[in-house]
Amino acid sequence: MPAVDGVDRADSPANTPTAIRTSDATIAAAADRLIALAHSIHAEPELAFEEVRSVAKVIEPLTERGFVIERGVADLPTAFRASYGSGPLTVGVCAEYDALPDMGHACGHNIIAATAVGAGLGLAEVADALGITVVVLGTPAEESGGGKVLMLERGAFDDLAMAIMVHPGPLDIAGATSLALADLSVVFHGREAHASAAPELGRNAGDAVTIAQVAIGLLRQHIQPGQQLHGIVGQGGAAPNIVPGRAELLYYLRAADSASLDDLTRRASACFEAGALASGCTHEVATLSPTYTELTPDPALLSVYRAQIADLGRVPIAPELERQRPLGSTDMGNVTNVVPGIHPVIGVDAGGAVTHQPGFATASVNASADRAVLDGARALARTAITTASDPVERDRLLQGVVRRQEENR
């Protein structure tokens, strides 16, 4: 085989199993530390854009291995880039570490962070032989805030040939899918008045919320498959004897893809407008977080991951069932619509609990979670090794980087 990108890989196919064994052994040697990292992040949960302690914990083993650390990437204080190697093909491994309000790591981001570190360490050990640069990219605020969307828009993913990560869940799902998401605040403005002495002078913003909620409830029976609406009342008034002059709805709108989300947003907006109109109030709609797009896994990377995770003894659900189990929404969807990437789910025995339930937070540090950290790290590293060693796939990924950079000029 001729040299590829100036790196002699004449015996690449024969060396791929060796590189995988080397990477696996590196991850196994770091097992205790990776599990301790997952447990430590779990013990001190931090919310979106506040993950200061978690970032320090994730960076420490990478720094010791010789990764070059850049903090505050994309003008986000808790985003970072840890780089190792100088090969022309840059492999990005995404780390998440933010937690949920009141529930801590009920989405298992402590597992994601430790898995990313493990994959990074495994790949660093074979980076020179494969002609790759390994980047562990610290991505804050997935639960709320869209850290990856902001980083994508600000160029943090521009040089990555691939972006890979795994997310824990109650099942193994190789070709995981997600829903597009709009995160909205709807504020209604009325007029305060004494609710007993002069109610006729008031315009009840709480009534606007009620009317809008009823309209949304009636809309649900006519929405398209894959569309969802769910929300809460963020503010409804100050006291029973004061006509509320301000009230707020916080809503998530979800759909199978961005076009369907646009349709749902238009119809939901009419419900919000109806609440204001019927109650004599005004209203304003604001987007609280960047809009998330649907996951679009890269078929070639997915095929390799599926084979590798099976080789590790895991049995993901059948491919034909994957689209029946969307994972809510993730800002990794935006990334996979620009950079070839995957976001599989790695199974954790949570005793019947699912993500965003207290039981899953408890499960995120049990024995099956510890196994998920190690299996996930090995599967991601193996996927990158196998793909980087394939000259056809390597060329495809490198050409993709060139095209994106030309488009961004």
LOVEX-441033 format. One record per residue (C-alpha): residue number from 1; residue in three letters; x, y, z. Coordinates in pm, whole numbers, plus 50000, padded with zeros to 5 digits. Example, Ala and Ser with C-alpha at 12.3 -4.5 7.8 and 13.67 -1.06 7.14 Angstrom:
REM residues 2
> 1, ALA, 51230, 49550, 50780
> 2, SER, 51367, 49894, 50714
//
This chain:
REM residues 409
> 1, MET, 50000, 50000, 50000
> 2, PRO, 50149, 50341, 49911
> 3, ALA, 50205, 50618, 50161
> 4, VAL, 49892, 50803, 50261
> 5, ASP, 49917, 51171, 50365
> 6, GLY, 50293, 51131, 50391
> 7, VAL, 50268, 50850, 50647
> 8, ASP, 50392, 50508, 50539
> 9, ARG, 50115, 50259, 50608
> 10, ALA, 50233, 49975, 50386
> 11, ASP, 50137, 49722, 50651
> 12, SER, 49835, 49911, 50784
> 13, PRO, 49584, 49622, 50767
> 14, ALA, 49818, 49391, 50956
> 15, ASN, 49888, 49660, 51214
> 16, THR, 49525, 49746, 51284
> 17, PRO, 49474, 49451, 51524
> 18, THR, 49803, 49541, 51694
> 19, ALA, 49693, 49903, 51736
> 20, ILE, 49363, 49787, 51881
> 21, ARG, 49539, 49555, 52127
> 22, THR, 49771, 49839, 52229
> 23, SER, 49479, 50078, 52278
> 24, ASP, 49277, 49820, 52471
> 25, ALA, 49573, 49750, 52698
> 26, THR, 49625, 50121, 52764
> 27, ILE, 49260, 50164, 52861
> 28, ALA, 49274, 49854, 53082
> 29, ALA, 49582, 49988, 53259
> 30, ALA, 49395, 50313, 53329
> 31, ALA, 49073, 50137, 53436
> 32, ASP, 49087, 50222, 53804
> 33, ARG, 49157, 50586, 53732
> 34, LEU, 48882, 50614, 53469
> 35, ILE, 48625, 50464, 53705
> 36, ALA, 48742, 50692, 53985
> 37, LEU, 48702, 50988, 53749
> 38, ALA, 48344, 50889, 53667
> 39, HIS, 48263, 50854, 54037
> 40, SER, 48429, 51182, 54131
> 41, ILE, 48237, 51383, 53870
> 42, HIS, 47918, 51211, 53983
> 43, ALA, 47984, 51310, 54344
> 44, GLU, 48007, 51682, 54262
> 45, PRO, 47744, 51755, 53995
> 46, GLU, 47762, 52094, 53823
> 47, LEU, 47508, 52264, 53598
> 48, ALA, 47547, 52406, 53248
> 49, PHE, 47844, 52639, 53197
> 50, GLU, 47940, 52599, 53566
> 51, GLU, 48136, 52272, 53535
> 52, VAL, 48462, 52410, 53674
> 53, ARG, 48554, 52121, 53904
> 54, SER, 48450, 51862, 53647
> 55, VAL, 48669, 52018, 53379
> 56, ALA, 48969, 52016, 53610
> 57, LYS, 48913, 51647, 53685
> 58, VAL, 48883, 51554, 53317
> 59, ILE, 49189, 51751, 53213
> 60, GLU, 49422, 51611, 53481
> 61, PRO, 49492, 51262, 53333
> 62, LEU, 49516, 51407, 52982
> 63, THR, 49772, 51663, 53095
> 64, GLU, 49978, 51392, 53262
> 65, ARG, 49978, 51192, 52937
> 66, GLY, 50119, 51489, 52746
> 67, PHE, 49807, 51630, 52584
> 68, VAL, 49830, 52001, 52503
> 69, ILE, 49543, 52173, 52684
> 70, GLU, 49357, 52479, 52557
> 71, ARG, 49099, 52614, 52798
> 72, GLY, 48809, 52848, 52731
> 73, VAL, 48759, 52723, 52377
> 74, ALA, 48499, 52911, 52171
> 75, ASP, 48481, 53177, 52443
> 76, LEU, 48317, 52927, 52679
> 77, PRO, 48501, 52911, 53015
> 78, THR, 48420, 52542, 53074
> 79, ALA, 48498, 52424, 52721
> 80, PHE, 48841, 52284, 52644
> 81, ARG, 49051, 52115, 52376
> 82, ALA, 49312, 51855, 52468
> 83, SER, 49535, 51756, 52173
> 84, TYR, 49795, 51483, 52125
> 85, GLY, 49995, 51394, 51813
> 86, SER, 50050, 51567, 51483
> 87, GLY, 49898, 51341, 51220
> 88, PRO, 49692, 51488, 50936
> 89, LEU, 49369, 51312, 51035
> 90, THR, 49218, 51463, 51350
> 91, VAL, 48997, 51239, 51561
> 92, GLY, 48763, 51425, 51796
> 93, VAL, 48625, 51256, 52108
> 94, CYS, 48355, 51460, 52279
> 95, ALA, 48333, 51477, 52657
> 96, GLU, 48020, 51595, 52839
> 97, TYR, 48011, 51662, 53213
> 98, ASP, 47714, 51884, 53300
> 99, ALA, 47443, 51761, 53536
> 100, LEU, 47068, 51811, 53578
> 101, PRO, 46902, 52044, 53829
> 102, ASP, 46801, 51855, 54145
> 103, MET, 46891, 51515, 53992
> 104, GLY, 47264, 51534, 53949
> 105, HIS, 47402, 51292, 53690
> 106, ALA, 47070, 51128, 53604
> 107, CYS, 47178, 51141, 53240
> 108, GLY, 47514, 50980, 53311
> 109, HIS, 47742, 51252, 53178
> 110, ASN, 48000, 51141, 53433
> 111, ILE, 48024, 50821, 53229
> 112, ILE, 48058, 51017, 52904
> 113, ALA, 48347, 51222, 53043
> 114, ALA, 48542, 50921, 53171
> 115, THR, 48479, 50731, 52849
> 116, ALA, 48615, 51020, 52641
> 117, VAL, 48928, 51036, 52854
> 118, GLY, 48977, 50660, 52821
> 119, ALA, 48938, 50669, 52443
> 120, GLY, 49177, 50964, 52424
> 121, LEU, 49442, 50782, 52625
> 122, GLY, 49404, 50468, 52415
> 123, LEU, 49433, 50660, 52089
> 124, ALA, 49729, 50865, 52209
> 125, GLU, 49927, 50543, 52248
> 126, VAL, 49890, 50466, 51874
> 127, ALA, 49861, 50818, 51732
> 128, ASP, 50204, 50828, 51569
> 129, ALA, 50166, 50485, 51411
> 130, LEU, 49826, 50577, 51266
> 131, GLY, 49915, 50929, 51155
> 132, ILE, 49639, 51092, 51358
> 133, THR, 49594, 51382, 51596
> 134, VAL, 49377, 51295, 51895
> 135, VAL, 49152, 51569, 52032
> 136, VAL, 48942, 51528, 52344
> 137, LEU, 48695, 51813, 52317
> 138, GLY, 48529, 51926, 52639
> 139, THR, 48174, 52030, 52556
> 140, PRO, 47973, 52198, 52834
> 141, ALA, 47601, 52256, 52874
> 142, GLU, 47442, 51973, 52676
> 143, GLU, 47139, 51952, 52902
> 144, SER, 47058, 52319, 52858
> 145, GLY, 47256, 52580, 52672
> 146, GLY, 47372, 52398, 52360
> 147, GLY, 47745, 52407, 52425
> 148, LYS, 47828, 52205, 52115
> 149, VAL, 47612, 52428, 51896
> 150, LEU, 47802, 52734, 52013
> 151, MET, 48135, 52557, 51969
> 152, LEU, 48036, 52440, 51622
> 153, GLU, 47936, 52790, 51518
> 154, ARG, 48262, 52932, 51655
> 155, GLY, 48487, 52688, 51467
> 156, ALA, 48584, 52440, 51738
> 157, PHE, 48495, 52143, 51515
> 158, ASP, 48637, 52281, 51189
> 159, ASP, 48948, 52061, 51173
> 160, LEU, 48793, 51740, 51304
> 161, ALA, 48767, 51455, 51055
> 162, MET, 48525, 51276, 51287
> 163, ALA, 48347, 51348, 51614
> 164, ILE, 48262, 51048, 51831
> 165, MET, 48115, 50985, 52176
> 166, VAL, 47895, 50741, 52364
> 167, HIS, 47603, 50817, 52595
> 168, PRO, 47475, 50583, 52867
> 169, GLY, 47120, 50455, 52869
> 170, PRO, 46915, 50154, 52978
> 171, LEU, 46988, 49972, 52648
> 172, ASP, 47270, 49942, 52398
> 173, ILE, 47169, 50131, 52082
> 174, ALA, 47440, 50160, 51817
> 175, GLY, 47256, 50379, 51567
> 176, ALA, 47093, 50606, 51821
> 177, THR, 46860, 50877, 51692
> 178, SER, 46731, 51194, 51853
> 179, LEU, 46469, 51462, 51799
> 180, ALA, 46518, 51820, 51689
> 181, LEU, 46445, 52057, 51978
> 182, ALA, 46332, 52416, 52031
> 183, ASP, 46367, 52553, 52385
> 184, LEU, 46116, 52837, 52432
> 185, SER, 46011, 53091, 52690
> 186, VAL, 45667, 53247, 52638
> 187, VAL, 45605, 53553, 52855
> 188, PHE, 45254, 53701, 52880
> 189, HIS, 45207, 54060, 52993
> 190, GLY, 44877, 54174, 53142
> 191, ARG, 44779, 54434, 53399
> 192, GLU, 44782, 54397, 53777
> 193, ALA, 44470, 54484, 53978
> 194, HIS, 44308, 54391, 54307
> 195, ALA, 44144, 54055, 54238
> 196, SER, 43846, 54136, 54463
> 197, ALA, 43809, 54513, 54474
> 198, ALA, 43872, 54593, 54107
> 199, PRO, 43916, 54280, 53894
> 200, GLU, 43767, 54461, 53594
> 201, LEU, 44079, 54675, 53576
> 202, GLY, 44307, 54377, 53541
> 203, ARG, 44423, 54175, 53244
> 204, ASN, 44516, 53829, 53371
> 205, ALA, 44843, 53693, 53235
> 206, GLY, 44771, 53372, 53426
> 207, ASP, 44455, 53330, 53221
> 208, ALA, 44664, 53368, 52907
> 209, VAL, 44880, 53079, 53027
> 210, THR, 44571, 52866, 53096
> 211, ILE, 44419, 52933, 52753
> 212, ALA, 44749, 52862, 52579
> 213, GLN, 44793, 52538, 52775
> 214, VAL, 44441, 52423, 52684
> 215, ALA, 44508, 52504, 52319
> 216, ILE, 44835, 52310, 52331
> 217, GLY, 44654, 52014, 52489
> 218, LEU, 44396, 52012, 52210
> 219, LEU, 44669, 52047, 51948
> 220, ARG, 44840, 51728, 52068
> 221, GLN, 44578, 51501, 51911
> 222, HIS, 44652, 51646, 51566
> 223, ILE, 45031, 51665, 51557
> 224, GLN, 45247, 51450, 51331
> 225, PRO, 45423, 51131, 51442
> 226, GLY, 45748, 51220, 51615
> 227, GLN, 45631, 51563, 51723
> 228, GLN, 45614, 51639, 52096
> 229, LEU, 45525, 51934, 52319
> 230, HIS, 45593, 51953, 52691
> 231, GLY, 45630, 52243, 52927
> 232, ILE, 45581, 52396, 53268
> 233, VAL, 45454, 52721, 53413
> 234, GLY, 45766, 52913, 53504
> 235, GLN, 45578, 53198, 53669
> 236, GLY, 45205, 53234, 53731
> 237, GLY, 45154, 53525, 53969
> 238, ALA, 45251, 53667, 54304
> 239, ALA, 44945, 53627, 54530
> 240, PRO, 44580, 53515, 54500
> 241, ASN, 44447, 53866, 54553
> 242, ILE, 44658, 54022, 54277
> 243, VAL, 44557, 53976, 53914
> 244, PRO, 44883, 53844, 53758
> 245, GLY, 45044, 54103, 53536
> 246, ARG, 45313, 53864, 53418
> 247, ALA, 45320, 53490, 53361
> 248, GLU, 45559, 53260, 53180
> 249, LEU, 45551, 52924, 53006
> 250, LEU, 45869, 52723, 52951
> 251, TYR, 45826, 52477, 52664
> 252, TYR, 46023, 52220, 52471
> 253, LEU, 45905, 52147, 52119
> 254, ARG, 46049, 51835, 51957
> 255, ALA, 46017, 51669, 51618
> 256, ALA, 46180, 51399, 51409
> 257, ASP, 46368, 51651, 51196
> 258, SER, 46418, 52023, 51154
> 259, ALA, 46146, 52065, 50891
> 260, SER, 45891, 51896, 51116
> 261, LEU, 46007, 52111, 51407
> 262, ASP, 45945, 52425, 51200
> 263, ASP, 45588, 52306, 51135
> 264, LEU, 45528, 52230, 51502
> 265, THR, 45671, 52564, 51609
> 266, ARG, 45432, 52747, 51376
> 267, ARG, 45131, 52562, 51517
> 268, ALA, 45237, 52599, 51880
> 269, SER, 45299, 52970, 51826
> 270, ALA, 44934, 53006, 51726
> 271, CYS, 44833, 52853, 52061
> 272, PHE, 45048, 53101, 52252
> 273, GLU, 44906, 53387, 52049
> 274, ALA, 44552, 53264, 52121
> 275, GLY, 44618, 53280, 52495
> 276, ALA, 44727, 53642, 52469
> 277, LEU, 44446, 53744, 52236
> 278, ALA, 44164, 53587, 52439
> 279, SER, 44285, 53732, 52770
> 280, GLY, 44362, 54080, 52644
> 281, CYS, 44733, 54039, 52709
> 282, THR, 45043, 54070, 52499
> 283, HIS, 45311, 53806, 52469
> 284, GLU, 45664, 53749, 52353
> 285, VAL, 45842, 53426, 52260
> 286, ALA, 46215, 53383, 52313
> 287, THR, 46453, 53097, 52236
> 288, LEU, 46644, 53012, 52553
> 289, SER, 46901, 52770, 52407
> 290, PRO, 47025, 52712, 52054
> 291, THR, 46793, 52489, 51854
> 292, TYR, 46911, 52126, 51847
> 293, THR, 46892, 51933, 51521
> 294, GLU, 46837, 51559, 51490
> 295, LEU, 47121, 51307, 51514
> 296, THR, 47252, 51192, 51177
> 297, PRO, 47506, 50914, 51244
> 298, ASP, 47774, 50861, 50980
> 299, PRO, 47695, 50521, 50821
> 300, ALA, 48056, 50408, 50786
> 301, LEU, 48157, 50502, 51141
> 302, LEU, 47836, 50347, 51271
> 303, SER, 47908, 50020, 51092
> 304, VAL, 48253, 49999, 51248
> 305, TYR, 48124, 50086, 51595
> 306, ARG, 47847, 49828, 51569
> 307, ALA, 48103, 49557, 51492
> 308, GLN, 48338, 49666, 51769
> 309, ILE, 48077, 49690, 52043
> 310, ALA, 47951, 49344, 51947
> 311, ASP, 48308, 49214, 51967
> 312, LEU, 48314, 49339, 52325
> 313, GLY, 48019, 49115, 52406
> 314, ARG, 47738, 49369, 52394
> 315, VAL, 47418, 49314, 52197
> 316, PRO, 47261, 49641, 52076
> 317, ILE, 46896, 49645, 51977
> 318, ALA, 46822, 49553, 51614
> 319, PRO, 46885, 49834, 51363
> 320, GLU, 46521, 49828, 51247
> 321, LEU, 46412, 49918, 51602
> 322, GLU, 46650, 50208, 51653
> 323, ARG, 46426, 50481, 51512
> 324, GLN, 46145, 50367, 51740
> 325, ARG, 46347, 50472, 52045
> 326, PRO, 46467, 50832, 51998
> 327, LEU, 46679, 50964, 52282
> 328, GLY, 46512, 51295, 52346
> 329, SER, 46740, 51562, 52201
> 330, THR, 47111, 51643, 52202
> 331, ASP, 47336, 51917, 52068
> 332, MET, 47549, 51638, 51921
> 333, GLY, 47280, 51628, 51652
> 334, ASN, 47403, 51963, 51522
> 335, VAL, 47757, 51829, 51509
> 336, THR, 47664, 51513, 51318
> 337, ASN, 47488, 51721, 51054
> 338, VAL, 47820, 51893, 50979
> 339, VAL, 48100, 51655, 51085
> 340, PRO, 48092, 51276, 51036
> 341, GLY, 48009, 51143, 51379
> 342, ILE, 47833, 50891, 51599
> 343, HIS, 47648, 50912, 51931
> 344, PRO, 47564, 50552, 52028
> 345, VAL, 47408, 50454, 52357
> 346, ILE, 47592, 50215, 52585
> 347, GLY, 47377, 50014, 52821
> 348, VAL, 47375, 50050, 53199
> 349, ASP, 47173, 49823, 53428
> 350, ALA, 46954, 50081, 53601
> 351, GLY, 46692, 49845, 53744
> 352, GLY, 46423, 49970, 53511
> 353, ALA, 46506, 50339, 53548
> 354, VAL, 46567, 50554, 53242
> 355, THR, 46767, 50872, 53198
> 356, HIS, 46640, 51179, 53384
> 357, GLN, 46503, 50963, 53665
> 358, PRO, 46664, 50954, 54012
> 359, GLY, 46722, 50581, 53974
> 360, PHE, 46945, 50641, 53675
> 361, ALA, 47155, 50886, 53874
> 362, THR, 47211, 50612, 54129
> 363, ALA, 47293, 50361, 53856
> 364, SER, 47552, 50589, 53696
> 365, VAL, 47813, 50472, 53947
> 366, ASN, 47721, 50104, 53979
> 367, ALA, 47922, 49811, 53847
> 368, SER, 47751, 49813, 53508
> 369, ALA, 47826, 50185, 53474
> 370, ASP, 48192, 50114, 53546
> 371, ARG, 48189, 49849, 53274
> 372, ALA, 48022, 50097, 53037
> 373, VAL, 48307, 50343, 53090
> 374, LEU, 48566, 50085, 52985
> 375, ASP, 48366, 49924, 52703
> 376, GLY, 48270, 50264, 52567
> 377, ALA, 48630, 50386, 52568
> 378, ARG, 48751, 50072, 52394
> 379, ALA, 48475, 50078, 52133
> 380, LEU, 48534, 50443, 52046
> 381, ALA, 48910, 50399, 52021
> 382, ARG, 48869, 50086, 51809
> 383, THR, 48628, 50269, 51578
> 384, ALA, 48877, 50549, 51522
> 385, ILE, 49169, 50308, 51473
> 386, THR, 48983, 50093, 51222
> 387, THR, 48860, 50392, 51026
> 388, ALA, 49195, 50575, 51024
> 389, SER, 49361, 50257, 50893
> 390, ASP, 49121, 50225, 50600
> 391, PRO, 49267, 50430, 50309
> 392, VAL, 48927, 50481, 50143
> 393, GLU, 48760, 50601, 50460
> 394, ARG, 49062, 50805, 50559
> 395, ASP, 49058, 50989, 50227
> 396, ARG, 48681, 51048, 50253
> 397, LEU, 48715, 51202, 50597
> 398, LEU, 49013, 51419, 50503
> 399, GLN, 48835, 51545, 50192
> 400, GLY, 48537, 51630, 50407
> 401, VAL, 48753, 51854, 50625
> 402, VAL, 48888, 52031, 50318
> 403, ARG, 48536, 52090, 50182
> 404, ARG, 48410, 52231, 50512
> 405, GLN, 48705, 52463, 50545
> 406, GLU, 48657, 52590, 50190
> 407, GLU, 48288, 52650, 50256
> 408, ASN, 48371, 52848, 50570
> 409, ARG, 48615, 53082, 50396
//
